[in-house]
Amino acid sequence: MEFMRARTKEQIEHRQADIITACDTLFEQGGYDNVNIKAISEMTTITRSSIYTYYKTKDEIILDLLLNELLKWQEEMFLWMQKTAPLDQAAFCKEFTAILLKNDKMLQHYCLLYTFLEKNCRIENLVSFKQGAIPVMGTMVQLIQVNFPQYAPEHAALIAEEIVSYILGLYPATHLTAKQLEAITLSSTGYQAPDFATLCESGITAFLM
């Protein structure tokens, strides 16, 4: 297909969506290291130079991809809140963990936020991302309050922040790469990665005490 320059806002948004979709595919095929501008260009009708007019690094593309995944997670939390809340503590922690497991892609990208993405993105992209993510955390805070009305908004916000921080530390420790698993085998440490769902439920329970 012949390349055509995007001129209208709609065309630009469509072009960015194509870039993000290609990035998503590459990430699914081989993780963070598999994503690069050249490969994205080859998967689309967009030249490398044109991609650079929208994104200066692959991390900026993944950042937009992460925001899309966060918004999907937000929608699931909102629907859950409308249908089944309030729940008791055990049921809440179990359901919250189940929704997280359905959004595995979001967790993969989210775990890169503070190590790669924020370091390699322009400040304006980070600001835009953080502004877009504010409603997501707002929904999580609301979800906590609906299920546990004893918590004031500021307390519920603190719990939400603690849960997210815990999850982002837990996920990579429970989802080891092939290289990490090989190193464990060769070093004869006997280490076994813990189960994410089990520790996620118990951790959230502790934060809600």
C-alpha positions in Angstrom: 0.0 0.0 0.0 1.4 3.4 -1.0 2.3 5.7 1.8 0.2 8.9 2.1 0.9 11.8 4.5 -1.6 12.3 7.3 -3.0 15.8 7.3 -6.2 15.9 9.2 -6.6 15.2 13.0 -8.5 12.0 12.2 -5.7 10.8 9.8 -3.1 11.6 12.4 -5.0 9.7 15.1 -5.4 6.8 12.7 -1.7 6.8 11.9 -0.8 6.8 15.6 -3.3 3.9 16.2 -1.6 1.9 13.5 1.8 2.5 15.2 0.5 1.5 18.6 -1.1 -1.7 17.1 2.2 -2.7 15.5 4.0 -2.0 18.7 1.5 -4.2 20.6 2.1 -7.1 18.1 5.9 -6.8 18.4 5.7 -6.7 22.2 3.5 -9.8 22.3 5.9 -11.6 20.0 9.1 -10.9 21.9 8.6 -8.4 24.8 10.2 -5.0 25.2 13.5 -5.8 23.4 11.5 -6.9 20.3 10.0 -3.5 19.8 11.8 -1.0 17.5 10.9 1.7 15.1 12.3 -0.1 12.1 10.1 -3.1 12.7 7.0 -1.0 13.3 7.7 0.8 10.0 7.9 -2.6 8.2 4.6 -3.7 9.7 2.7 -0.5 8.6 2.7 1.8 5.7 4.4 4.5 7.8 8.0 5.4 7.1 10.5 5.5 10.0 10.9 9.3 9.5 7.1 9.8 9.8 7.0 7.6 12.9 9.6 9.9 14.5 7.2 12.9 14.0 4.8 11.2 16.4 7.2 9.4 18.7 10.8 10.0 19.4 11.4 6.6 21.1 9.8 3.2 21.2 9.1 3.9 24.9 6.8 6.7 24.0 4.8 4.3 21.9 4.7 1.7 24.7 3.6 4.5 27.0 0.5 5.2 24.9 -0.1 1.5 24.6 0.0 1.3 28.4 -2.5 4.1 28.8 -4.9 2.2 26.4 -4.5 -0.9 28.6 -5.1 1.1 31.8 -8.3 2.6 30.3 -9.5 -1.0 29.6 -8.7 -2.0 33.1 -10.6 1.1 34.4 -13.7 0.1 32.4 -13.6 -3.4 33.9 -13.3 -2.0 37.4 -16.3 0.3 36.7 -18.5 -2.5 35.3 -17.6 -4.7 38.3 -18.5 -1.8 40.7 -21.8 -1.4 38.9 -22.8 -5.1 39.0 -21.4 -6.7 42.1 -20.2 -4.2 44.7 -20.2 -4.2 47.6 -18.3 -7.4 48.5 -16.7 -8.6 51.7 -13.0 -8.5 52.0 -12.2 -12.0 50.8 -14.5 -11.8 47.8 -13.2 -8.3 46.9 -9.5 -9.5 46.9 -10.3 -12.5 44.9 -12.3 -10.6 42.3 -9.7 -7.8 42.1 -6.9 -10.3 41.5 -9.0 -12.1 38.8 -9.5 -8.8 36.9 -5.7 -8.1 37.1 -5.0 -11.6 35.7 -7.3 -10.8 32.8 -5.2 -7.7 32.1 -1.8 -9.4 32.0 -0.7 -7.2 29.1 -1.3 -4.0 31.2 0.8 -5.5 34.0 3.7 -6.2 31.6 3.7 -2.7 30.3 3.1 -1.1 33.7 6.1 -2.8 35.2 8.3 -0.9 32.6 6.9 2.5 33.6 9.5 3.5 36.2 12.5 1.6 34.8 12.4 2.3 31.1 9.4 4.3 29.9 9.7 7.4 32.2 13.5 7.5 31.6 13.2 7.4 27.8 10.1 9.6 27.2 9.9 13.3 26.7 8.4 15.3 29.6 5.3 16.3 27.6 4.5 12.7 26.9 4.9 11.8 30.6 2.6 14.7 31.6 0.0 13.6 29.1 0.2 10.0 30.3 -0.1 10.9 33.9 -3.1 13.2 33.3 -4.8 10.4 31.3 -4.1 7.9 34.1 -5.6 10.1 36.9 -9.2 8.9 36.2 -8.0 5.3 36.3 -6.8 5.7 39.9 -9.9 7.6 40.7 -12.0 4.6 39.7 -9.9 2.3 41.8 -10.3 4.6 44.8 -14.1 4.7 44.2 -14.2 0.9 43.9 -12.5 0.6 47.3 -14.8 3.1 48.9 -17.9 1.4 47.5 -16.8 -1.9 48.9 -15.3 -0.5 52.1 -17.3 2.7 53.0 -15.4 3.0 56.3 -12.4 4.4 54.4 -12.3 8.2 53.9 -11.3 9.3 50.3 -7.7 10.1 51.3 -7.3 6.7 53.1 -8.8 4.8 50.1 -6.4 6.7 47.8 -3.5 5.6 50.0 -4.6 2.0 49.9 -4.9 2.2 46.1 -1.4 3.5 45.7 -0.1 0.8 48.1 -1.8 -1.9 46.1 -0.5 -0.7 42.8 3.1 -0.4 44.1 2.8 -3.9 45.6 1.5 -5.4 42.3 4.2 -3.8 40.2 6.9 -5.3 42.5 5.1 -8.6 42.7 4.5 -9.2 39.0 8.1 -9.4 37.7 9.1 -11.6 40.7 6.4 -14.1 39.7 6.8 -14.0 35.9 10.4 -14.9 35.3 12.0 -14.8 31.8 13.5 -17.9 30.2 17.0 -16.4 30.9 16.1 -15.9 34.6 14.9 -19.5 34.9 18.0 -20.8 33.2 20.2 -18.9 35.6 18.3 -20.3 38.6 18.8 -23.8 37.2 22.5 -23.4 36.5 23.1 -21.7 39.9 21.3 -24.6 41.7 19.6 -22.1 44.1 16.4 -24.1 44.1 14.4 -20.9 43.9 10.8 -21.3 42.8 8.8 -18.3 41.7 5.8 -17.7 43.9 2.3 -17.7 42.6 1.1 -14.3 41.6 -2.6 -14.8 42.3 -2.0 -16.2 45.8 0.3 -13.4 46.9 -1.8 -10.8 45.2 -4.9 -11.8 47.2 -3.0 -12.0 50.5 -1.2 -8.7 49.8 -4.4 -6.8 49.0 -6.0 -8.3 52.1 -3.2 -6.9 54.2 -3.6 -3.4 52.8 -7.3 -3.5 53.6 -6.9 -4.4 57.2 
